[in-house]
């Protein structure tokens, strides 16, 4: 067990059984209930299944054309559509691909295709939400129902339910998504990525703080998190329980009192402002990333 008491050594847990796979006892049928969240209506659940999970059985051997990769692994980035812009975060992804040795400007030698359409934020209330994505994607010359395409997404759905509705059919494309529900994850096909902010550096960044290669690392804080509390919707079950394990010593989990438009005026947000400047969270062993947007 991992000790959480002050002054005691933190030990790694001893795993006696291998981790379970995402899909147990066989794969679920395409029309099975994939979403069981209490704040989603039957209509919303049907729309999610119809829009996202139509190709739920996709695997690399069924929805990926390996013949396009016989001359090597090359990635083609679609040019931006006329009049279109992308967010700073998505531009960083595109730049990382274009600066890599895998990038190609020849669509005919590409093994994998990355959209020039920003799909990171699919929250309809967001100022960065891109409209008419379905029509724009289907107009791409090499789309082919998404085969050999990679789609990135950080945020999906909208308040309060935050379902995984993207607003368009990904077809046979690979989905690289943050906070993806394990019931909707297509193993050996989709990619689970961390949620990162627009302030995340393109490359490099500040020097790391690792001085000793200790396992587990001996740092002042074992676990830290600072963000919003969700009262309803996906992620609320986790975020509502964080305060139970906050001890104010080596486990620091700070959330607002409630999630809404006036969250900045709630009590805990003021506690955060007073507390955080006195603590250097860069010296924490682990940073918690619970399901959610903020």
N, C-alpha and C positions, 0 to 999 in steps of 0.2 A: 504494500500500500504506500501511497505518497503522503508523507507526513506534512501537515499544514500548520503545526504548532511552532511558535517562535522559538528559535534557539536549537531546533532539532534538525538533523540532516535530512535533506530531501532525497529520496531514493526513487529510482525508476520502478514502475509497477512491473511485476513478473507476469508475462503473458503465458498462460498455460494452454490456450487454444488459438488456432489461427483465426484471423479476422474473417468474418463472413463475407460472402460476395454481396453485391448490390441486389441481385435478384435471386431469391431462394425458392427452392421447390419448383423450378421451371419458370419461364417467363410468363408475365401476365398477358392476357389477351388484349388486343388493341382497343376493344370496347369495354374493358374493365374499368371500374372506378379508380382513377389514379389520384384524384384529389379528395381528401377527406376533411378539408378545413371548414370549420363551422361558419365562416363568414363568406363563403362562396356559394352562389345560388346554383341550382341545377343547370340553368342556361349558361352561366359562366363556365362551369365544368365541361359542358358539351363543347363550347367554343374553344376552350384550351385544347381539348383532345382533338378536335377537328383541325385546328390551325397548326399545332406544334407536333403532335404525336401521331400524325397520319403515317409516318414512316418509322414507327416505334421499333420495328424489328431490324432496323438498319445495323449492320456490322460491317467491318472493313471488307469482308469477303463477299458481301451482297450489295453494298451501296457505294463502293469505291472502285474506280477504273484504274487498275494498276498498269494497264498497257500505256497510259500516259506518262509513266515514270520510268520507262525502260532506258531513257537516255540520262537518267539522274533525277535527283529531287530538286526541282525548280519551282519557285513560287511567283505567280503573276499577280500584281495589284492593279485592279481596275482603275482607270483615271476617274477623277471626280466628274460627275455629270455637270452639265452646263448650269451655272447659277447655284450649285450646291456648295455647302461648306461642311466641315466636320469639326467636332469638338477637339479641344486641346489633347484630351486623353486618347481619342481615337487616332489623332495625327501622330502621337508618339508610337502607337502600335504600327501604323503604316510606315513610319520612318525607320523603325527597328527592322522591319522586313526588307525595305528597300536598301538599307545599308548593309544587309547581310550578304554573304557569298551565295546564298540560295536564290536571290532575286533574279528575275529575268523580265525583260521588256518584250519578249517574243511569246505571244499567246500560244503559239503552236508547240513550243517546247515545255510548256508549264505542266507540272504534275498537280499542283494545288493552286486554287484561286482565292484571293482575298478581296472582299467587296470594297469599293470606293464610296460606299454608302454607310453612314454612321448608324450603327445599330446598338451602340452601347447602352443608351438610355431609352427604354421603351415605356416609361411612365408618362401617360398622356397629360399629366399635370406639369410635366417638366418643360422648361423653356428650350431644352435641347432635344425634345421629341421631334423626330422626323416623320412627316406625313407622307402618305402614298408610297410607302416602302414596298408594298406588294407589287404594284405596277412597275416600279422602278427596277426591282430585282428581276422580274419576269421578262423585262425588255433587254436584259444583258445577253449578248450573243452566245456566250458559252455556259449559260445557266444550267440547261439540261436537267431540270428538276433538282438542282442543287448538288448534283454529283461532283465530287472532287472540290467542293467549295467549303470554306471555313468561315463561320459566322461568329463574331464576338459579341457578348452581351454582359453587362454588369448589373443593370437594373431592369426589372420587368414588372408589369402590373401597376396598379395604382392604389392609393390609400382608400379604404383601410385593409382590403383583403390581400393586396400584393400577390396575385396569382402569377403564374409563369407565362401569362399571355404576352406574346411579342407583337401581335397585330398583323402577322403575315405567316405564311406557311414556309417553313425552312426546307421542306421536301427531304431530299437525301443528303443535305449538307451536314457537315460536322458542326456541332454547337460547342463553342468554348464559352462557358458561362460561369459566373460567380453565384454562389448560394443556390445551386441547382438542387432540386428535390431528388433524393436518391431513388424515389419511385419513378421518376421521369428520366433519370440518367441512363443512357444507352451504353453499357459496359463495352470496353475495347473499341469505342467509337467516339463518343463525346469526350470533352476535356473539361475538368473542373479547374477553374482558375481563381486566384485570390481577388478579393475586392480591393482596388487601389484608387487613391484620390487623384485629382488633376495635378496636385502638387508633387506627385511621385516623379523623381528625376528621370530623364530620358536614359541616361547612362551615368555610371560613376556615382557621384554623390559624396557625402561626408565619409571620412575614414571610419571604419568599423570600430567597435569598442571591445572586441574579443582580445583578451590578453593571455588567457590560459585555456587550453583545450580540455577543460574539465567536463565530465559527463556524470550527472547533470551539472550545468554551470552554477557556480556559487555566486549569485548576485543578490542585491538587496531585496528586490521584489521577485516573487515567484510568478505572479500572474497579474496583468493589468488590463483594464478596458475603460474607455470614456466615450459615452455616446447617448443616444436617445433611448427612452423606454417606450415600448409599444404596448398599449393596452388591448388592442384587438389586431386581428389579422395574422398572417404568417410571420413567425419570429417572436410573437408576443409571449408564447409559452416559455421560451428561453429567457428573454430579456426581463420578464416580470419576476423571474426567480434569481436573478444575479445577486440581489442584495443579501440573499441568504448566506452566500459564501464570502461576501466582503467582510474582512476583519480589520481593515484600517492599518494593518501592519505590513505583511508581505503579500497580501491579496487585496488589490485595490480595484474595485469594480464600481464605477460611478455612472449613474444614469439620471436623467431628468425625472421629475415626478410623474409626468404624463407626456403623451405624444400628441401634438396638435399644433395649430398655428401660433399659440401663445406659449410654446414650450420654453422660450427664453426667459419668461417671467416666473417660471415655477421655482419652487424652493431649492431643489437639488442643483439646478443650473448655477445658482449663486454659490452653492457649496463647492461646485466644480471650479469656478473661477477663483475661489479663495484657496482651494486645496492644490490644484495642479501646479501653479508656479513654484510651490515649495518642494515639489517632487520631480525627480528626473527619471521619467519612465523609460528612457533609452537603456537604462541599466536593469531592465526586467528580463527574467529568463524567458517568459512567454507573454505574447500579446494575444488576447482573446479576440476572435473575429466572429461574433454571433450573427445569425441570419438577420439581415436588415440593410438599410441604406445609409443611415447616419450613425 
